[in-house]
Amino acid sequence: MHAIRAATGLVILSLAIAACTTGGQTPAEGPVEGPVESSVESPVEMPAAAPFAAYDRSEPGVGDAALLTAILVLDRGCLYADSEGRRWLPVFPAAGTEWDAAARTLTMDGRTAVVGKTVELGGGTARADVITSAPEGCDRSQVWLVVSVGS
């Protein structure tokens, strides 16, 4: 009889602990689908998404030969090129282009451009449908397809 009471007490204690750790609900069976939210912040900072628009290029360095001299501007998570009162959405090749959020620099084929500084973007105007990836909310009304970066 003592053993039955002890076993019953363990079962009740286990259920109470499970209820406390699951917010009063019994745990769901199977894998959890969808994002898991946590109220505890992770000590590891996730890298920021790249703020530039990109395209897939077939041959490096091939493209329009126009030159846009502009200042790189980061606005609402999008990288733009401001030139003579016009704002362009520069579209860089996906392969060979990297973003450094800490330094606020974009490197394309080994050439680095700095946000807030003047940069020369070789390329030409393009339609927005060349963009294969871009941050949400970027203004795609004036697109500049970049084939080279200089300073």
Backbone as CSV, one residue per row, in Angstrom:
resi,resn,N_x,N_y,N_z,CA_x,CA_y,CA_z,C_x,C_y,C_z
1,MET,0.822,-1.182,0.000,0.000,0.000,0.000,0.873,1.255,0.000
2,HIS,1.946,1.201,0.776,2.874,2.317,0.839,3.508,2.574,-0.533
3,ALA,3.812,1.500,-1.233,4.438,1.603,-2.548,3.469,2.214,-3.561
4,ILE,2.177,1.874,-3.474,1.180,2.426,-4.391,1.027,3.916,-4.158
5,ARG,0.961,4.331,-2.883,0.838,5.747,-2.568,2.070,6.524,-3.051
6,ALA,3.245,5.962,-2.893,4.480,6.622,-3.334,4.497,6.747,-4.855
7,ALA,4.084,5.699,-5.561,4.056,5.733,-7.017,3.028,6.750,-7.511
8,THR,1.858,6.794,-6.846,0.823,7.759,-7.212,1.333,9.172,-6.988
9,GLY,2.033,9.398,-5.904,2.607,10.713,-5.606,3.614,11.129,-6.662
10,LEU,4.440,10.189,-7.135,5.408,10.490,-8.192,4.719,10.864,-9.497
11,VAL,3.642,10.148,-9.827,2.897,10.450,-11.043,2.295,11.843,-10.961
12,ILE,1.688,12.186,-9.840,1.076,13.507,-9.654,2.149,14.588,-9.713
13,LEU,3.279,14.348,-9.066,4.386,15.306,-9.080,4.909,15.510,-10.505
14,SER,5.039,14.430,-11.270,5.509,14.527,-12.658,4.539,15.335,-13.509
15,LEU,3.239,15.109,-13.341,2.240,15.853,-14.089,2.258,17.331,-13.716
16,ALA,2.444,17.624,-12.438,2.499,19.019,-11.993,3.705,19.736,-12.600
17,ILE,4.846,19.060,-12.616,6.049,19.650,-13.205,5.846,19.867,-14.699
18,ALA,5.268,18.897,-15.395,5.019,19.031,-16.831,4.064,20.182,-17.111
19,ALA,3.043,20.343,-16.272,2.081,21.429,-16.469,2.749,22.784,-16.270
20,CYS,3.652,22.878,-15.308,4.350,24.145,-15.058,5.281,24.501,-16.209
21,THR,5.958,23.528,-16.784,6.922,23.822,-17.840,6.279,23.999,-19.194
22,THR,5.022,23.620,-19.378,4.359,23.783,-20.679,3.233,24.791,-20.618
23,GLY,3.220,25.632,-19.599,2.201,26.671,-19.495,0.823,26.117,-19.185
24,GLY,0.764,24.976,-18.503,-0.516,24.408,-18.113,-1.130,23.529,-19.190
25,GLN,-0.470,23.388,-20.312,-0.976,22.550,-21.381,-0.108,21.315,-21.484
26,THR,-0.686,20.236,-21.922,0.119,19.040,-22.112,0.955,19.222,-23.363
27,PRO,2.176,18.699,-23.367,3.037,18.892,-24.529,2.440,18.235,-25.774
28,ALA,2.620,18.882,-26.915,2.139,18.327,-28.182,3.059,17.210,-28.613
29,GLU,2.494,16.248,-29.283,3.309,15.156,-29.783,3.794,15.487,-31.178
30,GLY,4.978,15.016,-31.535,5.511,15.231,-32.871,6.279,16.540,-32.953
31,PRO,6.838,16.804,-34.113,7.645,18.020,-34.274,6.787,19.275,-34.272
32,VAL,7.366,20.355,-33.791,6.684,21.643,-33.782,6.898,22.274,-35.141
33,GLU,5.840,22.762,-35.763,5.964,23.400,-37.067,5.870,24.905,-36.906
34,GLY,6.540,25.631,-37.786,6.508,27.083,-37.744,7.609,27.618,-36.864
35,PRO,7.726,28.935,-36.785,8.790,29.541,-35.991,8.544,29.361,-34.511
36,VAL,9.620,29.156,-33.793,9.542,29.028,-32.348,10.002,30.347,-31.762
37,GLU,9.139,30.984,-30.986,9.482,32.264,-30.387,9.966,32.045,-28.973
38,SER,10.908,32.838,-28.558,11.449,32.743,-27.221,11.493,34.128,-26.609
39,SER,11.174,34.200,-25.324,11.233,35.492,-24.656,12.640,35.776,-24.154
40,VAL,13.533,34.795,-24.245,14.907,34.964,-23.821,15.742,35.305,-25.045
41,GLU,16.489,36.415,-24.970,17.302,36.815,-26.107,18.549,35.956,-26.171
42,SER,18.918,35.590,-27.388,20.095,34.781,-27.613,21.339,35.648,-27.461
43,PRO,22.387,35.120,-26.827,23.610,35.914,-26.695,24.349,36.042,-28.025
44,VAL,24.019,35.221,-29.011,24.660,35.274,-30.309,23.843,36.178,-31.216
45,GLU,24.465,37.213,-31.756,23.762,38.131,-32.651,23.735,37.542,-34.050
46,MET,22.539,37.472,-34.618,22.392,36.941,-35.968,22.875,37.993,-36.959
47,PRO,23.537,37.558,-38.045,24.010,38.539,-39.026,22.838,39.224,-39.704
48,ALA,23.014,40.518,-39.970,21.965,41.280,-40.649,21.885,40.828,-42.099
49,ALA,20.687,40.850,-42.624,20.499,40.489,-44.024,21.177,41.540,-44.893
50,ALA,21.686,41.098,-46.020,22.338,42.020,-46.941,21.307,43.013,-47.470
51,PRO,21.625,44.311,-47.458,20.656,45.322,-47.873,20.650,45.624,-49.368
52,PHE,21.399,44.850,-50.149,21.483,45.179,-51.565,20.636,44.250,-52.432
53,ALA,20.204,44.806,-53.569,19.488,44.020,-54.565,20.516,43.273,-55.401
54,ALA,20.129,42.091,-55.894,21.074,41.264,-56.640,20.436,40.694,-57.902
55,TYR,21.314,40.312,-58.834,20.896,39.624,-60.054,21.873,38.490,-60.313
56,ASP,21.474,37.540,-61.126,22.354,36.450,-61.540,23.015,36.853,-62.843
57,ARG,24.332,36.904,-62.861,25.027,37.287,-64.100,25.633,36.052,-64.743
58,SER,25.657,36.086,-66.054,26.189,34.941,-66.786,27.700,35.053,-66.974
59,GLU,28.203,36.256,-67.279,29.634,36.450,-67.478,30.106,37.666,-66.689
60,PRO,31.120,37.508,-65.825,31.608,38.654,-65.044,32.108,39.779,-65.935
61,GLY,31.732,41.016,-65.574,32.227,42.191,-66.269,31.545,42.506,-67.581
62,VAL,30.599,41.699,-67.996,29.911,41.943,-69.255,28.637,42.714,-68.968
63,GLY,28.398,43.789,-69.699,27.185,44.563,-69.484,27.315,45.944,-70.083
64,ASP,26.396,46.807,-69.745,26.416,48.175,-70.250,27.676,48.901,-69.798
65,ALA,28.100,49.872,-70.585,29.337,50.589,-70.319,29.114,51.990,-69.766
66,ALA,27.920,52.306,-69.288,27.662,53.628,-68.708,28.271,53.692,-67.306
67,LEU,28.443,54.906,-66.806,29.024,55.089,-65.480,28.119,55.977,-64.643
68,LEU,27.774,55.507,-63.452,26.981,56.278,-62.501,27.884,56.634,-61.331
69,THR,28.129,57.936,-61.134,28.884,58.403,-59.973,27.855,58.827,-58.938
70,ALA,27.898,58.196,-57.776,26.845,58.404,-56.778,27.386,58.206,-55.375
71,ILE,26.567,58.570,-54.415,26.868,58.312,-53.000,25.985,57.155,-52.566
72,LEU,26.605,56.142,-51.960,25.826,55.017,-51.451,25.085,55.427,-50.188
73,VAL,23.800,55.117,-50.148,22.943,55.489,-49.028,22.205,54.244,-48.554
74,LEU,22.182,54.043,-47.255,21.417,52.947,-46.665,20.165,53.552,-46.050
75,ASP,18.996,53.207,-46.591,17.740,53.795,-46.154,16.702,52.695,-45.959
76,ARG,16.230,52.533,-44.728,15.202,51.546,-44.381,15.554,50.137,-44.836
77,GLY,16.811,49.765,-44.659,17.253,48.420,-44.989,17.572,48.181,-46.448
78,CYS,17.586,49.246,-47.265,17.889,49.118,-48.692,19.088,49.991,-49.048
79,LEU,19.957,49.460,-49.871,21.120,50.204,-50.333,20.771,50.897,-51.655
80,TYR,20.951,52.225,-51.684,20.649,53.029,-52.870,21.897,53.792,-53.300
81,ALA,21.846,54.307,-54.516,22.892,55.180,-55.052,22.232,56.504,-55.402
82,ASP,22.611,57.569,-54.682,22.058,58.907,-54.932,23.008,59.674,-55.844
83,SER,22.455,60.175,-56.959,23.263,60.900,-57.932,22.443,62.026,-58.542
84,GLU,22.937,63.254,-58.394,22.331,64.434,-59.001,20.826,64.508,-58.758
85,GLY,20.422,64.314,-57.524,19.019,64.428,-57.144,18.153,63.224,-57.489
86,ARG,18.749,62.184,-58.002,17.995,60.961,-58.335,18.469,59.823,-57.459
87,ARG,17.544,58.977,-57.081,17.873,57.806,-56.273,17.699,56.558,-57.120
88,TRP,18.774,55.784,-57.220,18.791,54.544,-57.979,18.863,53.361,-57.033
89,LEU,18.279,52.256,-57.449,18.462,50.989,-56.744,19.525,50.226,-57.531
90,PRO,20.767,50.240,-57.028,21.802,49.488,-57.744,21.580,47.992,-57.515
91,VAL,21.728,47.232,-58.576,21.539,45.786,-58.498,22.883,45.141,-58.815
92,PHE,23.424,44.449,-57.832,24.755,43.868,-57.929,24.667,42.382,-58.271
93,PRO,25.716,41.831,-58.866,25.705,40.398,-59.141,25.683,39.611,-57.825
94,ALA,24.823,38.606,-57.756,24.704,37.812,-56.525,26.029,37.112,-56.214
95,ALA,26.652,36.525,-57.223,27.947,35.868,-57.032,29.033,36.931,-57.085
96,GLY,29.886,36.939,-56.086,30.997,37.884,-56.070,30.728,39.180,-55.332
97,THR,29.533,39.322,-54.715,29.212,40.535,-53.962,28.949,40.165,-52.507
98,GLU,29.594,40.902,-51.600,29.453,40.636,-50.162,29.153,41.926,-49.416
99,TRP,28.409,41.805,-48.315,28.047,42.932,-47.464,28.686,42.748,-46.101
100,ASP,29.337,43.803,-45.583,29.883,43.810,-44.229,29.080,44.832,-43.430
101,ALA,28.159,44.348,-42.600,27.266,45.233,-41.846,28.029,46.087,-40.838
102,ALA,29.034,45.531,-40.202,29.789,46.283,-39.191,30.546,47.453,-39.826
103,ALA,31.162,47.222,-40.963,31.935,48.272,-41.640,31.075,49.098,-42.591
104,ARG,29.831,48.642,-42.827,28.915,49.292,-43.772,29.562,49.423,-45.148
105,THR,30.105,48.285,-45.613,30.758,48.244,-46.916,30.182,47.122,-47.770
106,LEU,30.240,47.340,-49.066,29.860,46.335,-50.041,31.098,46.056,-50.874
107,THR,31.426,44.788,-51.042,32.579,44.407,-51.843,32.098,43.575,-53.021
108,MET,32.483,44.007,-54.220,32.117,43.298,-55.441,33.394,42.991,-56.210
109,ASP,33.628,41.729,-56.450,34.814,41.291,-57.197,36.092,41.920,-56.644
110,GLY,36.187,42.013,-55.318,37.391,42.530,-54.672,37.468,44.047,-54.546
111,ARG,36.512,44.780,-55.088,36.477,46.249,-55.002,35.451,46.642,-53.946
112,THR,35.827,47.522,-53.026,34.961,47.878,-51.900,34.383,49.278,-52.044
113,ALA,33.104,49.390,-51.723,32.386,50.672,-51.695,31.852,50.869,-50.289
114,VAL,31.888,52.109,-49.799,31.511,52.431,-48.429,30.237,53.278,-48.420
115,VAL,29.303,52.924,-47.549,28.079,53.718,-47.399,28.462,55.128,-46.962
116,GLY,27.875,56.135,-47.620,28.161,57.530,-47.308,29.270,58.124,-48.153
117,LYS,29.933,57.312,-48.940,31.040,57.774,-49.786,30.643,57.712,-51.262
118,THR,31.354,58.483,-52.069,31.127,58.472,-53.511,31.714,57.199,-54.114
119,VAL,30.969,56.641,-55.060,31.385,55.416,-55.729,31.035,55.525,-57.210
120,GLU,31.808,54.861,-58.054,31.508,54.783,-59.477,30.966,53.394,-59.770
121,LEU,29.758,53.351,-60.333,29.116,52.081,-60.642,29.006,51.939,-62.153
122,GLY,29.819,51.057,-62.716,29.743,50.777,-64.140,28.541,49.897,-64.408
123,GLY,27.824,50.176,-65.481,26.642,49.380,-65.808,25.670,50.167,-66.631
124,GLY,24.403,50.098,-66.278,23.387,50.830,-67.018,22.007,50.611,-66.436
125,THR,21.056,51.353,-66.971,19.686,51.225,-66.484,19.128,49.856,-66.869
126,ALA,18.173,49.415,-66.079,17.576,48.104,-66.325,16.141,48.095,-65.808
127,ARG,15.402,47.093,-66.213,14.048,46.894,-65.696,14.150,46.137,-64.379
128,ALA,13.168,46.309,-63.538,13.160,45.680,-62.216,13.108,44.158,-62.283
129,ASP,12.687,43.604,-63.427,12.579,42.150,-63.497,13.939,41.438,-63.564
130,VAL,15.066,42.187,-63.643,16.392,41.550,-63.575,16.748,41.172,-62.146
131,ILE,16.048,41.758,-61.183,16.348,41.530,-59.762,15.907,40.127,-59.355
132,THR,16.867,39.365,-58.828,16.542,38.021,-58.333,16.347,37.991,-56.828
133,SER,16.898,38.981,-56.124,16.671,39.103,-54.683,16.897,40.552,-54.266
134,ALA,16.102,40.980,-53.290,16.220,42.349,-52.766,15.483,42.406,-51.437
135,PRO,15.929,43.277,-50.548,15.183,43.455,-49.303,13.764,43.931,-49.602
136,GLU,12.846,43.501,-48.781,11.449,43.910,-48.954,11.320,45.422,-48.778
137,GLY,10.543,46.040,-49.627,10.273,47.464,-49.495,11.205,48.372,-50.276
138,CYS,12.215,47.813,-50.964,13.108,48.664,-51.750,12.351,49.252,-52.938
139,ASP,12.620,50.535,-53.220,12.003,51.223,-54.353,12.667,50.735,-55.638
140,ARG,11.907,50.071,-56.478,12.430,49.491,-57.721,12.095,50.335,-58.952
141,SER,11.708,51.585,-58.749,11.282,52.408,-59.883,12.444,52.831,-60.787
142,GLN,13.667,52.956,-60.240,14.848,53.308,-61.039,15.961,52.328,-60.691
143,VAL,16.216,51.414,-61.596,17.175,50.336,-61.356,18.446,50.565,-62.161
144,TRP,19.597,50.385,-61.498,20.898,50.481,-62.153,21.575,49.119,-62.027
145,LEU,21.794,48.443,-63.150,22.446,47.138,-63.175,23.948,47.363,-63.106
146,VAL,24.581,46.909,-62.039,26.010,47.157,-61.792,26.846,45.988,-62.344
147,VAL,27.855,46.352,-63.155,28.787,45.343,-63.647,30.209,45.566,-63.118
148,SER,30.467,46.770,-62.564,31.771,47.041,-61.960,31.634,48.138,-60.913
149,VAL,32.557,48.109,-59.942,32.588,49.100,-58.860,33.956,49.756,-58.850
150,GLY,33.967,51.070,-58.747,35.218,51.819,-58.643,35.027,52.986,-57.690
151,SER,36.109,53.705,-57.433,35.990,54.865,-56.544,36.701,56.071,-57.112
